[in-house]
Amino acid sequence: MSEKTAPNANGMNRAKLYQLVLFPLNNGATNVYYVLVLSYIATFGSKVLALSMLFASVMVTGMRLLDAVTDPIIGALMDRTNGKFGKFRPFMVIGNLIMAASILALYCLTPKIPASATAARYVAFVALYAVWVIGYTFQTSCTRSGQTVLTNDPKQRPLFTIFNTVGSLLGMGAMQFFAPILAKRFEGGYASAGFFRTLAPVGVVISLLLTCLAVIGIWEKDQPKYFGIGGSTEKVKISQYIRIIKENTPMQRLMVAGAGCKLALSIATNTTVLCMLYGCMMGNYDGLYLPMMVLGYVFSVPFFLLTVRTSQKHGQKTSLMKYVTVALVCYVGVFVLLMLWGKGDGFTLSILGENGLALNLYTVLFIAFFGVGYGAYYATADMPIPMVADCSDYETYRSGNYIPGIMGTLFSLVDKLVSSLSATVVGIAVSFVGLQSLPTQYDPYTPGMNVVVIVLFCVIPMVAWAATLIAMKGYALTGEKMKEIQAVNACRRDAVANGMSLEDAMQKWQTLDQLPESYR
């Protein structure tokens, strides 16, 4: 892999290996909070603070109205930032500190508010969550926008997906691993205030560490010579967001695809859904949750390698569509198996029995369909993230504007909307079976819960993947198109550096055929 860091003659800005490895840990840092907050906050609100279950679930989605205001402001602010510490690093650090402070206060201090002061609990719950949302926007937008300065090499950008996934595993995987272990230490498990009081500091420390490593990864690249064509900071008005979305068709399609991938992942891996599946339905949460999670990660490894290889040879569009299709097909099998649950003694998941291994045919088939399907969709869940950088480069190619902050926050807004929507969907679905609070691993099976699990665990993800495939069918940024875009942008950048105006450079070079031979 090349060690060059400055754009070369054909416009390739390549990253060093350590930069490709470390910067994606920024996503791991925010995914710590993805699990810590979005997977547990509804349970915390309803079980620990004794708030209305529907309020705790719906509030998370309702707060997206705040995002509709803050995201464009933060994106525009980022595009205008170019201080001593660069464009992206300040937002990464400040965002992480905001999240740490708000979540420690939320999970550790709000339970101390007297139960009689219900109104105060509601106010504190909403206010601290709102502060967390702002910090989350600060840092998550950097994962998407920072890629534009890290590398524009079509051979390297797909590698971001695999390193991003590794980073996600370090963040999300660590929390998913520690959470059930810590839950066992407290009476009531996930419904215990002690569980949240212990888990929050663990998550904060992990996230801070990953953020520091990510800052090191982007340090050398976070400087003007890597900013777009002219190396300048763009002053794009917030009102121009609508025009950008309207005219940047690839971004529109990617937002739909990203929403589909994220919705499938966030609902199918929601803690409440898994408690109902492995605990309430199958009756063995402790014996099934961790083994199934580990199996899913094991199946993911070959798909990470396959997606990168396919992306490098045929472009990220082809890779995303191919492996989302694999996930969709496999989950048809999972759907059928869950429909057969309860039809007899053999139609339930069983891994270990009193006398050791107790696998049955139902479990073997579930592991096969679930494992391959989970591996495929987990490997593609974050694939739209590096594709945001392609859409940002396309915007520079199309309009001359280097606005990674706006592009990143546009995608982040959809990402967070879908992520928070999952909590609302789960809360509403659970209410249909007559439960007044979200079930945990210790709750008994309730009639109709199997239907809820089938819809949440299979049907909604399958519909989301179908929407992803439809959206990506017309996505224009193929591997070949991105090579042309990078070459044209490089030629324009060099011309501007030599004194030509941006307008003249935009008019003179618009296609690959018009470029000097050295750029092709």
DODOKOL-931515 format. One record per residue: residue in one letter; x, y, z negated of N, C-alpha, C in turn. Coordinates in steps of 0.2 Angstrom, whole numbers, plus 5000, padded with zeros to 4 digits. Example, Ala and Ser with C-alpha at 12.3 -4.5 7.8 and 13.67 -1.06 7.14 Angstrom:
<sites>
a506649724961506249784961506649844961s506449894965506849954964506450004961
</sites>
This chain:
<sites>
m500449945000500050005000500450065000s500350115004500750175004500750214998e501350244997501350284991501350364992k501150374999501050445001500450474997t500550544995499950574992499750634996a500050665001499850715004499550695011p499050725014498750705020499350705026n499350655029499850645035499550675041a499950655047499750685053499050675056n498850615054498150595057497650595052g497750635046497250655042497150605036m497650555035497550505030497850535024n497450545019497650555012497550495008r498150465007498150395003498350404996a498050364992498150364985498650314983k499050324977499450274974499050224971l499350164970498950104967498750124960y499150154956498950174949498350224949q498350264954497750314955497150274957l497150234961496550194963496350144957v496750124953496550084947496250124942l496550184940496350224934495750264935f495750304941495150354941494550314941p494350264944493750234943493550214936l494050214931493850204924493350254922n493350314926492850364924492150334924n491950294929491350264929491250214923g491750184921491750134916491550174909a491850234909491750274903491050294902t490750314908490050334908489550274907n489750214910489350154909489350134902v489850144898489750134891489150164888y488950224890488350264888487750234892y487850214898487350184902487050124898v487450084895487150034890486950054883l487450094880487250124874486650164873v486450204878485850244878485350214882l485350204888484850184893484550114891s484950074889484750004887484449994880y484650044876484350034869483950094866i483950154870483650214866482950204865a482550164870481850154869481750114862t482150064862482150014856482250054849f482750104850482950144844482350184842g482050224847481550264846480950234843s480750174845480150144843480250104836k480850064836480950024830481250054824v481750104825482150134820481850194818l481650244823481350304821480550294820a480250244822479550234822479150274826l479450294832479050334836478650294841s478150324844477750284849478150254854m478050184855478350154860478350184867l477750204869477650234876478050304876f478050334870478350404870479150394871a479350344867480150334868480350304875s479850274878480050244885479950304890v479350334890479250384895479650444894m479850464888480250524887480850524891v481150464892481850454895481750474902t481150454905481050474912480850544913g480450564908480150634908480750684908m481250674904481850714904482150724911r482050684916482350704922482150774925l481550794922481350864924481950914922l482250904917482850944915483450934920d483550874922484050854927483950894933a483250904935483150934941483351004941v483451034935483751104934484451104933t484751064929485451064927485851034932d485650984936486150944941486350994946p485951034949486151074954486651134952i486451154946486851204942487551184941i487651124938488251094937488651074943g488251054948488651034955488951094958a488551154958488751214961489351244957l489251234950489851264946490451224947m490451154948491051114950491351134956d490951154961491151174968491551234968r491351284963491651344962492251344957t492351284954492951284949493551264952n494151294951494751284953495251314948g495251294942495651324937496351294936k496651304930497351274929497351204928f496751174926496751104925496351074931g496251104937495951074943495151084943k494851044947494151054948493751004945f494050944944493650884941493850864934r494450874932494650854925494250884920p494150954920493850984915493150954914f492750944919492050914918492050844915m492650804917492650734914492750744907v493150784904493350784897492750814893i492550874896491950914892491350864892g491150834898490650794898490650734893n491250704892491350644888491250664880l491550724879491450754872490750774870i490350794875489650814874489250754872m489350694876489050634875489250604869a489850604867490050574860489750614855a489750674855489450714849488650704848s488350704854487550694854487350624852i487750574854487550504853487650484846l488250514843488450504836487850534832a487650594833487150624829486450594830l486350564836485650534837485650464834y486150424834486050354832486250354824c486650404822486950394815486550444810l486350504813486050554808485250554808t484950544814484250554814483850504810p484150434809483750394804483750424797k484150464796484150494789483650544788i483350564793482750614793482150574789p481850594784481350564781480750534785a480550474784479950454788479350494788s479250534783478750574782478750634787a479350654789479450714793479450684801t478950654803478850634809479050684815a478750744814478850794819479550804820a479950814814480650824815481050764819r480850704818481150654821481050654829y480450674830480250684838480650734841v480750794837481150854840481850834840a482150804835482850784835482950734841f482550684842482650634847482650664854v482250704855482150734862482750784863a482950824858483450874859484150844860l484250794856484950764856485050724863y484450694865484450664871484550714877a484250764876484350824882485050844882v485450854876486150874876486550814879w486350754878486750694881486650694888v486050714891485950714898486450764901i486550824898486950874901487750844902g487950814896488650784896488650724901y488150684902488150634907488250654914t487850714915487950744922488650764923f488950804918489650824919490050774921q490050714918490550664919490350614925t489750594926489550554931489650584938s489550654939489650684945490350684947c490850674943491550674945491750614948t491450554946491550494949491450494956r490850524958490650524965491050574969s491150634966491450694970492150684970g492450664965493250654964493550614969q493150564972493450524977493650554983t493350614985493550654991494250674991v494550684985495250704984495650644983l495450594981495850534979496150504985t495650484990495850454996495350465001n495550465008495050465013495150405018d495650365016495850305020495250255020p495050245026494450185027494650125024k495350105024495550045021495650045013q495650105011495750115003495050125000r494650165003494050185000493650124998p493550065002493250004999493549974993l494249984992494549964986494250004980f494050064981493750094975493150054972t492750024976492249984974492449934969i492949894971493149834966493449864960f493849924960494149944954493649984950n493150014954492550044950492149984946t492149934949491749874946492149854940v492849844941493249824935493149874929g493149944931493049994926492349984923s491849974927491149964924491149904919l491549854921491549794917491849804910l492349844910492749864904492249904900g491849944903491349994899490749954898m490349944903489749904902489749834899g490249804902490349734899490549724892a490949774890491249774883490649784878m490149834880489549854876489049794876q488949764882488549704882488849644878f489449644878489749584874489749594866f489849664864489849674857489149684854a488749704858488049724856487749664852p487649604856487349544852487749524846i488449524847488849504841488649544835l488649614836488549664830487749654828a487349644833486649634831486549574826k486949524826486849474821487049484814r487449544814487649564807487149594803f486549614806486049664803485349624803e485049624798484349604798483949644802g483649614807483149644812483549654818g484149634819484549634825484549704828y484249704834484249774838483749824835a483349804831482849844828483149874821s483749864820484149884813484449954814a484350004810484750064810485550054809g485650004805486349984805486749964811f486349924815486649904822486849964826f486350014826486550074830487050114827r487050124821487550164817488250134818t488350064819488950034820489150034828l488650024832488850014839489050084842a488750134840488850204843489550224842p489950214837490650234836491050194841v490850124841491250084845491250104853g490650124855490550144862490950214863v490950254858491250324859491950314860v492250264856493050254856493250224863i492850174865492950144872492950194877s492350234877492250284882492850334882l493050364877493550414876494250384879l494350324878494950294880494950284888l494350264890494350254898494350324901t494050374898494150444901494850464901c495250454896495950484896496250444902l496150384903496550344908496250374915a495650384916495350414922495650484924v495750524919496050594920496750584922i497150534920497850524922497850504929g497250464931497250434938497150494943i496750544941496650594946497050664946w497450664941497850724939498250744945e498650704948499050734954498650754960k498050724961497650744967497150804966d497050824959496550874958496850944959q497050954965497351024967497051044974p497151104976496751134982496951104988k497551084989497751054995497350994998y497050964993496650904995495850924995f495750994995495051014995494751035002g494450985005494150995012494651025017i494351065021494751085027495251145026g494951195022495351255021495651255014g495451205010495751205003495451254998s494851285000494551334996493951304992t493751344987493151324983492551364987e492051324988491451344991490951374987k490651434989490151464985489451454988v489251394988488551374991488051384986k487551424988486951444984486551374982i486251374976485851324974485251314978s485051364981484451364986484651324992q485251314993485451275000485451204999y485351184993485251104991484751074996i484151104997483651075001483851075008r484251125011484451125018484951065018i485451055014485951005014485650935014i485150925010484750865010484450855016k484150905019483750895025484150885031e484750915032485150905037485750845037n485850825031486350775030485950705029t485750685035485350625035485650565032p486350545033486650495030486550495022m486550555019486550565012485850545010q485350565014484650545012484550465012r484850435017484750365017485150325011l485750355010486150335004485850344998m485450394997485150404990484550354989v484250334995483750284994484050214993a484650204996484950134995485250134988g485550184986485850194979485350184974a484750214975484150204970483950134970g483850104976483650034976484149984972c484849994974485249954970485249964963k485250024961485250044954484650024950l484050024953483450004950483449934949a483649894954483749824953484149804947l484749834947485249814941484949844935s484649904934484449924928483949894925i483449864929482849834926483049764925a483349724929483549654928483949644923t484349694921484849684915484649724909n484049744909483749784903483749734897t483949764891483949714885483349684884t482749724884482149704882481949644887v482049654893481849604898482249534897l482849544895483249484894483049454887c482849494882482649464876481949424877m481549454881480949414883481049354887l481549354892481749294896482049234892y482649254889483049204885482749194878g482449244875482249234868481549204868c481049254870480349234869480149184873m480349174880480149124884480549064883m481149064884481549004883481748984876g481649024871481749014864482449004862n482949024866483649024863484049074866y483949134863484249194866485049194864d485149174858485849174856486249114860g485949064862486249014866486249024874l485849074876485849084883486049154886y486049204882486149274884486949274886l487349264881488049274883488349224888p488149154888488349114894488149134900m487449154901487249184907487549244910m487749284905488049354907488749334909v489149284906489749264908489749234915l489249194916489149154922489049204928g488649254926488549314931489149344933y489549364928490249394930490749354934v490749284932491149234936490949234943f490249234944490049224951490149294955s490249344951490349414954491049414957v491549384954492249394957492349384964p492149324967492249314974491849364978f491249384976490849434980491249504980f491549524974491949584974492449584980l492849524981493349514986493049514993l492449484993492149485000491849545002t491549584997491349654999491849695002v492449694998493049745000493249715007r493349655008493649635014493149645020t492549635019492049655024492049735025s492049775020492049845021492649865025q493249835023493849855027493849845034k493549785036493449765043492949795047h492349805044491749825047491349885045g491649915039491349975036490949955030q490750005026490449995020489649985021k489450005026488749995028488549925029t488949895033488849825035488949775029s489449795024489549755018488949765014l488749825013488149835008487549795010m487349795017486749765019486849685019k487449665020487549595021487449555014y487749585009487749555002487049574998v486749625000486049644997485649585000t485649575006485249515009485349455005v485949435004486149375000485749374993a485849434990485449434983484749424984l484449454989483749454990483449384991v483849344995483649274997483749234991c484249244987484349204981483849214976y483649274975483149294970482449264972v482349244978481749214980481749144976g482349114976482349054972482249064964v482549114962482449134955481649144953f481349174958480649194957480249124957v480349084961480049014961480148974955l480748974952480948944946480548974940l480549034940480149064934479349054935m479149054941478449034942478248964939l478748924939478648854937478748844930w479048894926479148894919478548864915g478648824911478148804906477648744909k477848724915477448674918477548604915g478048594911478248534908478848544904d479048494900479648494896480348514900g480348494906480948504910481048574913f480448604913480448674916480648734911t481248724908481448774904482248774904l482548834902483248834902483548794896s484048754898484348724892485148704894i485548734890486248724891486548684886l486448694880486748654874486248634870g486248564868485748534863486148514857e485748474853486048454846486648404847n486648374853487148324854487648344860g487748414861488148434866487848464872l488148454878487848484884487148454885a486748494887486048474888485748504894l486148504900485848534906485348494909n484848524912484348494916484348524923l483948484927483948514934483748584935y483248604931482948664931483448724930t483948704925484448754923484948754928v485148694931485648694936485448734942l484848734944484548774950484548844948f484348864942484348934940485048964940i485548924937486148944937486448964944a486248914949486448924956486148984959f485548994959485149044962485349114959f485249114952485449174948486149194949g486649144948487349164949487549194955v487349164961487549184967487149254968g486549254967486149324967486449374963y486549364957486849414952487549434955g487949384957488649404960488549454965a488149434970488049474976487749544974y487249554970486949624969487449654964y487749624959488249664955488849694959a489049654964489649674968489449734972t488749744974488549794978488149854974a488049844968487749894964488049964964d488749964964489150024964489450044971m489250004976489550014982489350084985p488750104984488550174986488950234983i489350214978489750274975490250294979p490750244982491250274987490950294993m490350274995489950305001489750375000v489650394994489550464993490150514996a490750484995491350524997491250525005d491050475008490950475015490450525017c489950535014489350585015489650655014s490050665009490350725008490850745013d491250695016491650715021491250725028y490750695028490350705034490050775034e489850805028489650865027490150925029t490750905027491350945029491350945036y491350895039491350885047490750915050r490150915047489550945050489551015049s489751045043489551115042490251155040g490751115039491351155037491451165029n490851145026490851155018491151095014y491551115010491851065005491451064999i490951024998490551034992490450964988p490950934986490850874983490450874976g490450934973490050934967489350934968i489150964974488450964975488250894978m488650864982488450794984488450744979g488950754974488950704968488350714964t488150774963487550784958486950764961l486850774968486250754972486150674971f486750644971486650574971486650554963s486950584959486850574952486150584949l485850634952485150654950484650594952v484750564958484350504959484550444955d485250434954485450384950485150384943k485150444940484950444933484150444933l483850464938483150464938482950384938v483250344942483050274943483250244936s483850254934484050224928483550234922s483350294921482850314916482150284917l482050284924481350254926481350184924s481850144923481850074921481550074914a481750114910481550114903480750124902t480550164907479850184907479450124910v479650094915479350034918479349974913v479849964910479849914905479349924899g479349984897478950004891478149994893i478050014899477350014902477149944903a477549904906477449834907477349794901v477749804896477649774889476949784886s476749844887476149874884475549834887f475649804893475049764896474949704892v475449674889475249614885475049624878g474949684876474649704870475149714864l475749724866476249734861476349814859q476449824853476449894851477149924850s477649874851478349894851478749844855l479349874858479749824862479949764859p479849704862480049644858480849634858t481049604853481749584852481849514853q482449484852482649414853482249374847y482049404842481749374836480949364837d480649404842479949404842479649344846p479049314844478849254847478549274854y478449214858478149224865477449254864t477249294868476549324869476249304875p475649274876475349264882475349314887g475549294893475649344898476349374899m476749364894477449384894477849364900n477649294902478049264908477949304914v477249334915477149374921477549434921v477549464915477949534914478649514916v478949464914479649444915479749434923i479349404926479349384933479349454937v478949494935478849564939479549604938l479749604931480349644930480949614932f481049554931481649514932481749504940c481249494943481249474950480949514955v480249524954479849564960480149634961i480249674956480449744957481149744960p481649704957482249704961482249684968m481849634970481749614977481449674981v480949704978480649764982481249814983a481649834978482149884978482649864983w482849804984483349784989483049784996a482449774996482149775003482149855005a482049895001482049965002482749995004t483249965001483949975002484149955009l483849895011484049865018483649915023i483049935022482749975027483050045028a483250075022483650135022484350135026m484650085025485350075027485350055035k484850035037484750015044484950075049g484750135047484850185051485450235049y485850205044486450245041486950245047a487150315048487550325054488350315053l488550325046489250325045489550255045t489650225050489950165051490750175050g491150115050491850115049492150155055e491950145061492250185067492050265066k491450275064491250345064491650385059m491850345053492150385048492950395050k493150355054493850365057493850425061e493350435065493250495069493250555065i492750555060492650615055493350635052q493750585049494350605046494850635051a494850605057495350635062495150705064v494450715065494250785066494350835061n494250815055494350855049495050875048a495550825049496250835049496450885054c496250885060496450925065496250995063r495651005061495351075059495751095053r495851055048496251075042496951105044d497351075049497951095051497951155055a497351165059497351225063497151285058v496751275053496651325048497251345044a497651295042498251315039498751355043n498651345050499151385054498851455056g498251475053498051535054497351545058m497151485061496451485065495951495060s495351535062494851535057494451465057l494051455052493651395051493151395057e492851445058492351445063492651425070d493151455072493451435078493751355078a493951335073494151265072493551215073m493051235070492451195070492151195077q492151245081491951245088492451215093k493051215092493551185096493551115096w493551085090493651015089492950985086q492650945090491950915087491950845088t492350815093492350745094493050715094l493150655094493750625094494150635101d493750635106494050645113494350715114q494150765110494350825111495050845107l495250795103495850805098496450785102p497050815100497650805103497850725101e498250695105498350625105498650605098s498950645094499250635088498750615082y498150645083497650635078497150575080r497250545085496750495087496950425084
</sites>
